[in-house]
């Protein structure tokens, strides 16, 4: 790895950080560490702008996706989302459910993919709806 220093003339990447709820802040903190390594070793400049989403946003503003968060995401090059939701908000009305923040964010930006890597246990291959060559 190189010890590249950020170039002062290089444009900064604007990244919105959305720690969210539950393990989200922990996941977001790990992502920040990775970004720090990229800055130090690859000379990237990254400007982080932390915003609210999910239950944290409900607690602070009464809504799971504040307009300020959407506006910040529109101005950013990327967004990093930790996680949303948790039992604390189970009794909230539908319009204040933390998960609605993520759903609205996806709809706002036309994002409809939620990839989750899986591994099928060999003993269950015959019962999987996936084609054998993909298991």
C-alpha positions as CSV (number, residue, x, y, z in Angstrom):
1,X,0.0,0.0,0.0
2,X,1.2,3.5,-0.7
3,X,1.3,6.4,1.8
4,X,-0.5,8.7,-0.6
5,X,-1.5,12.0,0.8
6,X,-4.8,13.7,-0.3
7,X,-4.2,16.1,-3.1
8,X,-5.3,19.6,-2.2
9,X,-6.5,20.2,-5.7
10,X,-8.3,16.8,-6.0
11,X,-12.1,17.2,-5.7
12,X,-13.6,15.7,-2.5
13,X,-16.2,13.0,-2.7
14,X,-19.3,14.0,-0.7
15,X,-20.6,11.1,1.2
16,X,-23.8,11.2,3.4
17,X,-23.5,9.0,6.4
18,X,-26.8,7.5,7.7
19,X,-25.9,5.6,10.9
20,X,-29.5,4.8,11.7
21,X,-30.5,2.4,14.5
22,X,-29.6,-0.8,16.2
23,X,-26.2,-2.0,14.9
24,X,-26.3,0.7,12.3
25,X,-24.0,3.2,14.1
26,X,-21.5,0.4,14.6
27,X,-21.6,-0.6,10.9
28,X,-21.3,3.1,10.0
29,X,-18.3,3.5,12.3
30,X,-16.5,0.6,10.6
31,X,-17.3,2.1,7.2
32,X,-15.8,5.4,8.3
33,X,-12.6,3.6,9.2
34,X,-12.4,2.1,5.7
35,X,-12.9,5.5,4.2
36,X,-10.1,6.8,6.4
37,X,-7.8,4.1,5.1
38,X,-8.7,5.1,1.5
39,X,-7.9,8.7,2.3
40,X,-4.5,7.8,3.8
41,X,-3.5,5.2,1.2
42,X,-5.1,6.3,-2.0
43,X,-5.0,10.1,-1.7
44,X,-8.8,10.4,-1.8
45,X,-10.6,13.3,-0.2
46,X,-13.9,12.4,1.4
47,X,-16.3,14.8,3.1
48,X,-18.7,13.1,5.4
49,X,-22.1,14.6,6.2
50,X,-23.9,12.7,8.9
51,X,-27.7,12.8,8.6
52,X,-30.7,11.2,10.3
53,X,-32.8,8.2,9.1
54,X,-35.0,5.6,10.7
55,X,-35.8,5.5,14.4
56,X,-33.1,8.1,15.2
57,X,-34.8,10.5,12.9
58,X,-38.3,9.6,14.4
59,X,-36.9,10.4,17.8
60,X,-35.4,13.7,16.7
61,X,-37.9,15.0,14.2
62,X,-41.0,12.8,14.3
63,X,-40.4,11.4,10.8
64,X,-38.3,8.5,9.6
65,X,-36.8,10.4,6.6
66,X,-36.5,14.1,7.2
67,X,-36.4,16.4,4.1
68,X,-32.9,17.5,5.1
69,X,-31.6,14.0,4.8
70,X,-33.1,13.7,1.3
71,X,-31.6,17.0,0.3
72,X,-28.2,16.0,1.6
73,X,-28.4,12.7,-0.4
74,X,-29.3,14.6,-3.6
75,X,-26.1,16.7,-3.2
76,X,-23.9,13.7,-2.4
77,X,-21.8,11.4,-4.5
78,X,-22.7,8.5,-2.3
79,X,-24.6,7.5,0.9
80,X,-23.6,5.0,3.5
81,X,-26.5,3.4,5.5
82,X,-26.0,1.5,8.7
83,X,-29.3,-0.1,9.5
84,X,-32.8,1.0,10.5
85,X,-35.4,-0.2,12.9
86,X,-35.7,-1.9,16.2
87,X,-38.2,-3.0,18.9
88,X,-38.2,0.5,20.4
89,X,-40.4,1.7,17.6
90,X,-42.7,-1.3,17.2
91,X,-45.7,0.5,18.6
92,X,-45.3,3.6,16.4
93,X,-47.9,4.4,13.8
94,X,-47.1,3.3,10.2
95,X,-46.0,6.7,9.1
96,X,-43.4,6.8,12.0
97,X,-41.9,3.3,11.5
98,X,-38.1,3.5,11.0
99,X,-38.2,1.1,8.0
100,X,-40.3,3.6,6.2
101,X,-37.3,5.9,6.0
102,X,-35.3,3.3,4.1
103,X,-38.3,2.5,1.8
104,X,-38.9,6.2,1.0
105,X,-35.1,6.7,0.4
106,X,-35.2,3.8,-2.1
107,X,-38.2,5.2,-3.8
108,X,-36.8,8.7,-3.9
109,X,-33.7,7.6,-5.8
110,X,-35.1,4.7,-7.8
111,X,-33.2,2.1,-5.8
112,X,-34.9,-1.3,-5.7
113,X,-32.1,-3.8,-5.1
114,X,-31.3,-5.2,-1.7
115,X,-28.5,-7.7,-2.2
116,X,-27.9,-10.2,0.7
117,X,-25.3,-12.9,0.1
118,X,-26.5,-16.3,1.1
119,X,-25.0,-19.8,1.4
120,X,-27.2,-22.9,1.1
121,X,-26.3,-25.8,3.2
122,X,-25.4,-28.8,0.9
123,X,-28.0,-31.0,2.6
124,X,-30.7,-28.5,1.5
125,X,-29.7,-28.1,-2.1
126,X,-32.5,-30.4,-3.3
127,X,-35.1,-28.2,-1.6
128,X,-33.7,-24.9,-2.9
129,X,-35.6,-22.9,-5.6
130,X,-32.2,-21.9,-6.9
131,X,-30.8,-23.7,-9.9
132,X,-28.1,-26.2,-8.9
133,X,-25.4,-24.5,-10.9
134,X,-25.9,-21.3,-8.7
135,X,-25.6,-23.1,-5.4
